[in-house]
Amino acid sequence: MKPVGRFLQRFHTTIFILFIVACLAVAVLLLYRILSNASVDPNYKSPITAGFIDQATLDRINALHSSQGPYPEVPVATGRISPFAE
């Protein structure tokens, strides 16, 4: 019994840290298993109905600047420049 007591007295911090790390690893694995097994019923139908976009809004979206094209020119400010404006 004395060798076991001496072992625990000498390595109690290391054993405690290993125990905590093992518990956290088990918790992560269990959560991963729960989340990976969660699935939606194939017969589920969302209560949210799709909206619609009118033609004016669609034209405004299509007129937006594309990141693939050249950047539009920025007009040079005249007079005083506000440091808070872009």
N, C-alpha and C positions, 0 to 999 in steps of 0.2 A: 504494500500500500504506500510505503514511503517513496518508492521510485515514481509512482504515478503522481503523488502530491508534488514532488520536486519538479517533474516534467510540467505539470500545470502551473506551478508557481513561476517557472522560468519562461514559458511560452504562452502565458494566458493572453497577452495582447495580440500576438500573432494568430492564435486560434480564434479569438473574437473577431478580428478583421476578416479572416477567411470565412467564418460563419456568416458575417454580414454580406460579404461579396457573393457567397453562394445563395443566400436568400434573395438578394437582388437579381441574380441571374435566373433563378427559378421564377420569380415574379415576372420578369421580362419575357421569358419563354411562354409562360401561361397566358400573358396578355397577347402575345403574338399569335398564339394558337386560337384564342377567342376571336381576335380581329380577323384572322384569315378564314375562319370557319363561318363568320357572319355573312349571310347572303340574303338577298332580297327575293321574296316570293316571285316566281315568274308570272303569276297572275296579278301582280300589284299594278294598279293604275293610279298615277299621281292625281291629286285633287286640283293641282294647278293647271289652268288652261293657258295655252299659248296665246300671246297677244298678237297684235298686228302692227305693221308700220305703214303709215300713209306715204304717198308718193313724194311729198315735199321733204319728209324726213329722210327717205331713202336717197333722194337727190343730194341732200346735204351730207350724208354719210359718204356717198360716192365721190363728192368733191373734196374730201379731206386729203391732206398731203400724204403721199405714200412714202414709206421709209426707203423704198428702192430707188426712187427718183431723186433729182437734184433738189437741194434745199431752196426754198424761196428766199429772195433777197430781203434783208432787213433794212428798213429805211434808217438813214443816219439822223440822229436827233439834233435839232437845232436849239440854241438857247440853253437854259439850265437843264441839267439832267438829274432826275430823282434817283438816288441810290437804292430806293426801295422798289422801283419799277423794273421790269425786265424788258 
